[in-house]
């Protein structure tokens, strides 16, 4: 059964990749605009991460009686990034294609943003070349 789950997951990822390639090809031909690119991903990922950490900061500050403004500002910045990316896609294409492909793009970028945050943390730890700390008492 585990093999079927893995095969189903791989088939779903392959289907999602085919849709991404079709959207990019269509939008590049028709509107001379590449929908899925690193710039859109970076802005959207920053927006999602700002929303996530802003919400976490807001919840923590509201339960501890702290300042909730910092979390609200991060949530606002994240919302501006995500909505701005979505509106840029609509502006560069037509309304109907921009909305449907933009919603698909935002849905695809959620797990990719989470995965990229973990990859960046791992790369940062590797780049710092952290050494183990020994306590001799």
C-alpha positions, 0 to 999 in steps of 0.5 A: 500500500505504501508503494501505491501512495508513493506512486500516487504522490509522484503522479500528482507531482508530475501532473502539477508540473505538466500544468505549470509547464502548460500555463507558462507556455500558453502565457508566454505565447499569448501574453509574452509573460512567464507566469511561473518564474523565480521572481514571482516565487520569491515575492510570493514566498516572502509574502507567505512567510511574512503572513505565517510569522506575523500570525504566530507573532500576533498570537503569541503577543495577544496571549502574553499581553504583549505588543500585537502591532509587530505581528499585524505589520508583518501580516500586512506586509505579507498580504501586500506581497501576495496580493501584489503578485496576484494583481501583477499576474492579472495586469500582465495577462487578461482577467480570466486567465490571470485569476484562474492561473493566479489562484493555481500559482498561489496554491502551488507556491504554499508548499514550495514556500514552506519547503524553501524556508526549510532548505534555506535554514539548512543551507544557512546552518551548513554555511555557518559550519557549526561545530559541536560544543563540548562542556568539560566540567 
